[in-house]
Amino acid sequence: MLALAVLHDVEGDVELQLTNEAPSASNMTLLFDGILSTGRRLVEVQTVYLHRITGIRTLTEELPLRIWGDDPRQPEHVVIECLGLVELS
């Protein structure tokens, strides 16, 4: 499990983008770079209340993953770069 928390009630809305490419904006900072073990070859993005936002099918049981943000402490824009995707559902 990997968790990224933002306080939208305090900080306002946060734009979340799922992609297989690094962000092109120069103001984005790399927040995480690693491998996420998936087991079932499925990664789900959920809110802190466990409401499903999307599911990601992967090619293997290990998903190379990078998370980028426009601010390391209070991001308004977060990009989740997933390599090895099959489909977004």
DAMO-V590239 format. One record per backbone hydrogen bond with DSSP energy under -1.0 kcal/mol. NH is the residue of the N-H (numbers start at 1). CO is the residue of the C=O. E is the energy in kcal/mol with one decimal. If there is no record, write none. Layout:
BEGIN
nh:co:e
NH:CO:E
NH:CO:E
END
This chain:
BEGIN
nh:co:e
8:6:-1.2
10:7:-1.2
11:7:-3.8
12:8:-1.9
15:76:-3.1
17:78:-2.5
19:80:-2.4
28:25:-1.1
29:69:-3.4
31:67:-3.5
32:67:-1.5
34:65:-2.6
36:63:-2.5
38:61:-3.6
40:38:-3.1
43:56:-2.9
45:54:-2.8
47:51:-2.1
50:47:-2.0
53:45:-3.5
54:45:-1.3
56:43:-3.5
57:87:-2.1
58:41:-1.9
59:84:-2.4
63:36:-2.8
65:34:-3.0
66:81:-2.4
67:32:-2.2
68:79:-3.0
69:29:-2.2
70:77:-1.6
78:15:-3.2
79:68:-2.4
80:17:-3.3
81:66:-3.2
82:19:-3.1
83:64:-2.3
86:57:-3.0
89:55:-2.7
END
